[in-house]
């Protein structure tokens, strides 16, 4: 089953890392990535640009487009993984490994994914 692992942290802290600090974190995360890749379940990851680059669309009778994410949280969504593992427990194990490799506060949200493929519907 596919899961999205959403990565939250304080972007002010992450954005203040030196290149060396960022490289060290990425090296630790690559160890975690490698374990899942060897098992065939790592399908990709993305680091998002800062929230200052975000634009939001609020639903309503008249959709409203706003600069910024305007999320009511202390942490920001900094990136995500798309993984393909056997079950929720395996997805949570991956998130725990990420947590150990990545310093600071924040958290990970693990959410099942329903894949939409044009012409094939939802799976």
C-alpha positions, 0 to 999 in steps of 0.5 A: 500500500502506498503512504505519504509521509509528510515532514513538518519542522520549523523552517526558520531552523532548517533554513538556518542550517549551514551547508555542512549541517544540511549535508550531514542531515541529508547523509543520515536521511539517505541511510534511511532512504537506502533501507527502504529502497533496498526493500523496493518501497521507496518511490520518491521524496521532495523537499519543498521550497520555503512557505514564502514561496507558497500560494494557497487557494481557499475553497468557497463560493468565490475561491480566494487565492492568497500568498503564503501557506497560512497554516495554523501550526507552529511547524511548516510542511517542509517536504514529503515521501511517497512510499510503497510498503506492506502496511501502516506499521511499516510506514510508521517504522519508516517515519520513526527512522526518519525522526531519528535521523533528522534533528529538531522538533516537528513531526511526521504525518503518515497518510494512506494514498489513493492513487488517481491515474487518468483513464484508470480511476482510483486505486 
